[in-house]
Amino acid sequence: MSSVPLIYRLLLIGLLPVIATVLYVEGQKYDPALIDFKAVVRQETGSSSTLLQSMPESSAPSSAGGVKGFQQLGQPHNYTKENLYEHIDGHAEYFISAGFVALTVTEYTAAESKATAAEIQTEVFDMGKSIQAFGVLADESGDNPAPISLGTMGFKTSGGVNFIKGRYYVKISALDSKAPVLQFAKAFDATLPSGKDSFQAFAKLPNIGKVANTRFVKEGYRGLDFLRNVIEREYSVGDKRITVALITGSKEEIQSVMSSFREYFKKSGIPTERFEKEGKEFYRVMDKYEGTWFLIPSSDAIFGIFGTDDEDILRYFMKNAG
């Protein structure tokens, strides 16, 4: 094979500095979004306030009319799924997985206060559904929280109060230890709408004994994938411990869960007995792991009763099943 002529080799050597210069100049025209991943999010989603204005049904409410006895400092800060990490980095995924839609954060001082820094902060989380708001409240309030009369249900915390109202989960924090946080919370509660999705599930739970424990299970209740958003209440009745599990939903949702139950019983071979009384059905389930328990559906709820076969207690659920 003949070698490359000298003239071509000299031309190539001469072009190398030109090529290097072009590459350097083009390299300065970088796109910062290729390096700053958060910049990509901002470019795709726009500002949080713009998003909330375009989605009024999804935005958390703010006390636009004011809170009696207090003054607002600055403008509310709004967050969506795309930028929630900016406010609660490291915990945003928890809220999003629980049904989070939007968040409004606002700061206040007492009307007569001369403070220039915020004394109270409110965080209003729109959780989409009241049952999802309750789930977050239960998770964040810890064991045996001190109840307080706010919204649908509320608890005192070490730094303020947490409560739910409709589909909203509200955190009110005292940024100043002398701030009248309880007075503020009651006034703020009055500014929030209950909405159509007012949480009424607890009204369905019976008064059959001393309440020992109440908890919320978001998914996989007792190992079953189709059981989600379950309220479980444990009662102490005499020397017995009775557990009541409650699932609420639309007629279609309840029918779907019951269909999943029947399929599960059939596939797993768990013996069941179906009874009907005054047009209402219930099931006795002979489970070798859970023991004998009862399943009582209604048009908008399903009750699971564990730890008793007391006819009076079962009659209560049959009577109150809609």
N, C-alpha and C positions, 0 to 999 in steps of 0.2 A: 504494500500500500504506500503511495507517495505521500510525503509530508506536506503540511499546510504551507503554502507559499509565505515567504517572509512578509510580504506587503499586507496580507490579511491579518497576520498575527499582530503587526504594528497597529492596524486599525482597531482591533478588538481591545488592545491595551489602552488605546486612546479614548475609547468609549466608556471604560469602567468609571472614571471620575464623574462623567455626565450622569450615568445610571444611578450612582450613589447619591448625587445631589437631588435628583428627582424623587427618589425614595424618601429622603429626609424631609423634603418639603411636604409631600403627601402625608407623611406620618404625623405632622403637626395638626392635621385636620381631623382629630379624633372626635368621637361622639361621647361626651361624659356619661351618657346613659348606659354605655356599654360597660362601664366600670362601676357606676353608682346604681346598684340594683333598686334602691328606693326611688331613684329618679325615674326609673321605668314605671313604677307604680303610680307616681304622681302624674306622669304624662298620660297614662292610660285612663286614670280615674278622674282627673280634675280635682279641684278643691273640695273638701268635705262639705262646705256650706253650699256650693253649687249643686252637689249631689242631693243634699237634703231638700233643697228648694225644688228640685225636679221630682222628688219622691215624697210628697207630703204624707202619704199613708204610712211611710216607713220611718219617719223621723220621730225621735223621742220628744215629748212635750217640754216646753219651757214655760216658766211663769211670767209670760209676757205682761200680764196684768199687775205684776208686782206681788210681793209677799208682805202682808200687813205687819208693820213694825220693823221692817228691814229694808235695806237698800242694796241694790245689785251693783257689783263692781265690774265694769267692763262688759264685754259681749260674751254670750255663751260660746263654748267650744263644742263643735259637733264632730262626731266620729261615725264611720261606717265600718264594715268588715275590712275594707281595704286599708284603712289607716288606724284601726283600733290599737295596734301595737305601739303607736306613738304615745298613747296615754297609759296603757298597762302592758308594757313589753314583758313577755314571759308568761302572761296569764291570758292573753288575748284568745288563744286557741281554745281555752276552756269555755269562754263565753260564746264563741262562734259555734262550737260543737253543741252547746246547750240551746241554740236557736236564736242567738243575738241578731238584731236588725239594725239598731242605731243607739247612740249614746249622746246625751247632752250634759255638759259639765258647766256649772255656774258657780260664782263666788259671791258672798254677801257679807255685809256688816250690819250691826244693829243700827236702826235709824238715828239714834241719838249718839252713836259712837263717833269718836274723833279719830279712830284708827284709820290709817291709810292702807294697811294690809288686810287681806281677807281674814275674816274670823270664822266663817262657815263655808263649806263646799258641798254642793249637791251633785250627785251623779245619778242620772235617770236613764236606766237601760231599758230600751224597748226589746223585750224578749220574744215578741211575735205572738205568744199565747200565754194565758194566765198560768197554766200548769207548768210551763217552762220557767216563768218568773218565780213560781213557788219552788221549783227544783233548785234554782240558784240560791234563793234565800235559805233553804234548808242546808245546802252545802256550805254556805259562807257563815252561818250563824253558830256552828259548832254544837257540842253536846249541852243539853239543858240550858239553853239561852233564856234570859229574863224577858218575858213577854211584855209588850207595850201596846196600848190601844192606838194604832195608826193604820190607815189604809184598811186592807182586808186582813192583814196579819203583820205584826212587826215585833222586833226584838231590840233590846238595848245592846250596844257593843261597848268595848273599852274606849272607843273614841267618838261615839255618837249613837246613831240608830240606823237600822236597816228595816225596810218594810216593802210590801208589795201592794199594788193597787191595779186591778185589771191586769193587763199584760206588762205592766211596768214594775221593774225592780229598782228600788230607790235606796241609795246610800247617802246618808247625811253625816258629814264628818266635822268635828270641832277643830278648827285650826288654831284656835286660842282656847286654852283650858277654862277661861272665864266666860266663854260664849254661851248664851242661853239656848243651847241646841234643842232641848225638848220643846221650848216655846216656839222656836223657829219651825221645828218638824211638824207641829200641829197646824201652823199657819200655811206651811208649804203643802201639806197633804190636801188642804182645801182647794188648792189651785189645780190639782191633777184630776183629769177625767177618769171615771171608772171604765168607760167604753162598753161596747157590747160584750166583750169577752171577760166579764166579771167572774172572779174565781169563787165558785159556790160548792166545790167538791166536799169541803169539810162538813157541810150541812147534811151530807148523805151518811156520814159516819155516826154510829150509834153511841148512846150514853149507857154502856153496859157494865161499866166498872171504872176503876182508876186507870187513867192513861199512863202507861209505863214508858212508852217510847213512840215517837213518830218519825218516819224517815221517807225519803223520796228515792226511787230507783229509776234512773233514766232509761236504761235498756238492759235486756238480759235478765229480767227478774226470775229468780230461782233457776237460772240456767236456760231459760226459754227465750230464744231470739225474738219471738213475736210479741213478747210482753214488754212494753215500753211505757214510760211515764206512769209508774205505779206508786201510789201512796200506800204505805204500810203502817198500820197502827197496832201496837201491842197493848193489851189490857191485862190488868190484874183483877181477876174475879174470884173472890174467895181464895182458895189454894190453887187455882188454875191460872195458866197464862194462855190467853186467847189472842190470836193474831188475825187481823182483818186486812186484806189487800183490796185496794180499790182502783179500778181503771175507769176513766170517764171518756166520753167522746160522742160523736154524732151517731145516729142510728146505723149508718153504713159502716162506720168504724167499729162499732160494737159487734155487728154481724160478722165483719171480717175476722175479728179476734176470736169469736166463738167458733167460726169455721176452722180457724187454725187449731183451736183446742181439740175439736172433734177429730181432726186429721192426726194430731199428735197422739191422742188416746188410742186411735186405731193402729198407728204404726208402732207405737211403743208397747202395745198389748196391755196397757194399764186397765184393769177392770173398772167400769163405771156403771152406775145405775141412774136412769133418768126418771124423774118424777114430775107430775104435773098436778097443780092444785089451783083451782079457780082460774084456769087459763094461763097460769104462770109456771114456767119450768125451772127445775133446779136439778143438780147432779150430785150424787155421792161418788167420790173418787177414792178407790182403795189403792193407795200408792205405797209400795213397799219402802220407799225412801222418805216420803213426807208423812206417812201414816194416812188415816182416813180424813178427808177434808171435803168441803162442800163448795160448789161453784153455782152462783146464782146470778143470772143475767137479767138486765132490764133494757128498756129502750135506749137509755143513755149512760148506762154504767154496768160494770161487772164486779161482783163481790166474790172474793175467795175467803173462806172462813176455815181457819186451822186451829186445832186444839180443843174442839168441843163438838158434841152432838146434841147439846141442850136444845130441846124443842122450842122453848120460849125465845131463845136467841135467834134460832133459825127462822122462827115465825116473824120476828121483827123484820128481817131482811126480805122475806117473802111479801110482807105487808107493804114495805116501803119501796119495793122494786116497781118502777113505773111501767 
